[in-house]
Amino acid sequence: MDIAAAMASIMGSRPLSMYEEPWMQRFLSKVSFVSFTAPARGQISNTLMNECYANVKIQVDSLVHSQHS
């Protein structure tokens, strides 16, 4: 769930603090069917951003490689 939240912020060009905003927290609590605490911007900007980058890079490299084969 943290990676999906980070990707929503990063790939959507949204502020890393969007999940800390009270209205977003209220919205997430209303629609959430599972217990989920959105990651803090510090967590997104460090470990989660690196993981998202690595995942996207793998996908892009795969697409580039498949087009050159």
C-alpha atoms as one frame of an Amber mdcrd trajectory, in Angstrom:
protein
   0.000   0.000   0.000   2.848   2.418   0.750   4.293   1.984  -2.747   0.887
   2.596  -4.335   0.479   5.746  -2.226   3.959   6.945  -3.129   3.371   6.275
  -6.841   0.091   8.217  -6.687   1.964  11.187  -5.265   5.106  10.989  -7.415
   3.629   9.990 -10.788   0.673  12.339 -10.311   3.027  15.271  -9.565   1.261
  15.850  -6.280   2.857  17.229  -3.106   4.547  14.614  -0.957   2.595  16.030
   1.962  -0.833  15.410   0.384  -1.590  12.493   2.725  -0.836  14.649   5.769
  -3.515  17.207   4.863  -6.526  16.845   7.204  -9.103  16.707   4.393  -7.194
  13.921   2.626  -6.922  11.986   5.891 -10.658  12.384   6.461 -11.390  11.211
   2.918  -9.116   8.165   3.261 -10.748   7.215   6.545 -14.189   7.303   4.887
 -13.287   5.158   1.852 -10.775   2.817   3.429 -11.872  -0.794   3.833  -8.581
  -1.781   5.444  -6.573  -0.156   8.142  -4.094   1.998   6.252  -1.905   4.843
   7.397  -0.576   6.869   4.473   3.188   7.313   4.432   4.702  10.586   5.589
   6.420  12.801   3.025   9.806  11.942   4.540   9.185   8.250   3.946   8.003
   8.931   0.369  10.980  11.169  -0.429  13.500   8.644   0.840  12.972   4.905
   0.683   9.657   4.796  -1.210  10.773   7.178  -3.968  13.892   5.077  -4.521
  11.791   1.923  -4.731   9.304   3.557  -7.104  12.155   4.768  -9.303  13.658
   1.286  -9.438  10.280  -0.257 -10.370   9.601   2.283 -13.122  13.174   1.953
 -14.458  12.761  -1.814 -14.768   9.530  -1.326 -16.720  11.063   1.311 -19.029
  14.209  -0.743 -19.615  12.055  -3.740 -20.490  10.019  -1.718 -22.988  13.137
  -0.241 -24.579  14.770  -3.654 -24.817  11.672  -5.241 -26.372  11.523  -2.542
 -29.056  15.155  -3.061 -30.020  14.857  -6.851 -30.309
